């Protein structure tokens, strides 16, 4: 089972005379739960894993590529 949510906001720079320029930022949070059973010989072991994470990035600079954007609307 996996559940996630994302929230974000925008700042429009119309207050400094550039109404087409926007700074957009967002952050996401997800929760993943995995359960299973390992059977070895006469016994079995229940295995469970709970993961709570705010980002799923492979490189440190990915936070700027996926969560912060500057847009200019024509």
Rosetta blueprint (number, residue, H / E / L):
1 X L
2 X E
3 X E
4 X E
5 X E
6 X E
7 X E
8 X E
9 X E
10 X E
11 X E
12 X E
13 X H
14 X H
15 X H
16 X H
17 X L
18 X L
19 X L
20 X L
21 X E
22 X E
23 X E
24 X E
25 X E
26 X E
27 X E
28 X E
29 X E
30 X E
31 X E
32 X E
33 X E
34 X E
35 X E
36 X E
37 X E
38 X E
39 X E
40 X E
41 X L
42 X L
43 X E
44 X E
45 X E
46 X E
47 X E
48 X E
49 X E
50 X E
51 X E
52 X E
53 X E
54 X L
55 X L
56 X L
57 X L
58 X L
59 X L
60 X L
61 X L
62 X H
63 X H
64 X H
65 X H
66 X H
67 X L
68 X E
69 X E
70 X E
71 X E
72 X E
73 X L
74 X L
